[in-house]
């Protein structure tokens, strides 16, 4: 391996970091905030200065010119410009982690995903309440949790699957 390859592997914090540079240029400071910018644009806020003032307190350290250029690209493009959506693996990681361990940027990006998918938003609530049940050893809440999941009628939790989970849990822990 070359020294550049070794450095790439050494500097990677996640597996996604290894593939990031293959398909696009180096990341810009604005990349993490593009979902927020696109959301603001779609809600009618087309003033780059206003949005720049909003993202600076959220941790954006880049220049106003980058935000202005992004908005200019949106104005001049024939079709809608959208930020590259996060991978399913990345979203699953955000959902499965404790909310307090997410960075502000991760919170914003997860919120943008959940706004567009009510089923995933409901699933996130159930996953987090289940995690809390496990970490706080509140097994007595399992029947109420199962009933809440049944009421939401989520595609991933069909009655057949839920009854299998319920009977398996009852036989192990009941």
Rosetta blueprint (number, residue, H / E / L):
1 X L
2 X L
3 X H
4 X H
5 X H
6 X H
7 X H
8 X H
9 X H
10 X H
11 X H
12 X L
13 X L
14 X L
15 X H
16 X H
17 X H
18 X H
19 X H
20 X H
21 X H
22 X H
23 X H
24 X L
25 X L
26 X L
27 X L
28 X L
29 X L
30 X L
31 X H
32 X H
33 X H
34 X H
35 X H
36 X H
37 X H
38 X H
39 X H
40 X H
41 X H
42 X H
43 X L
44 X L
45 X L
46 X L
47 X L
48 X H
49 X H
50 X H
51 X H
52 X H
53 X H
54 X H
55 X H
56 X H
57 X L
58 X L
59 X L
60 X L
61 X L
62 X L
63 X L
64 X H
65 X H
66 X H
67 X H
68 X H
69 X H
70 X H
71 X H
72 X H
73 X H
74 X H
75 X H
76 X H
77 X L
78 X L
79 X L
80 X L
81 X L
82 X L
83 X L
84 X L
85 X L
86 X L
87 X L
88 X H
89 X H
90 X H
91 X H
92 X H
93 X H
94 X H
95 X H
96 X H
97 X L
98 X L
99 X H
100 X H
101 X H
102 X L
103 X L
104 X H
105 X H
106 X H
107 X H
108 X H
109 X H
110 X H
111 X H
112 X H
113 X H
114 X H
115 X H
116 X L
117 X L
118 X H
119 X H
120 X H
121 X H
122 X H
123 X H
124 X H
125 X H
126 X H
127 X H
128 X H
129 X H
130 X H
131 X H
132 X H
133 X H
134 X H
135 X H
136 X L
137 X L
138 X L
139 X H
140 X H
141 X H
142 X H
143 X H
144 X H
145 X H
146 X H
147 X H
148 X H
149 X H
150 X H
151 X H
152 X H
153 X L
154 X L
155 X L
156 X L
157 X L
158 X L
159 X H
160 X H
161 X H
162 X H
163 X H
164 X H
165 X H
166 X H
167 X H
168 X H
169 X H
170 X H
171 X H
172 X H
173 X H
174 X L
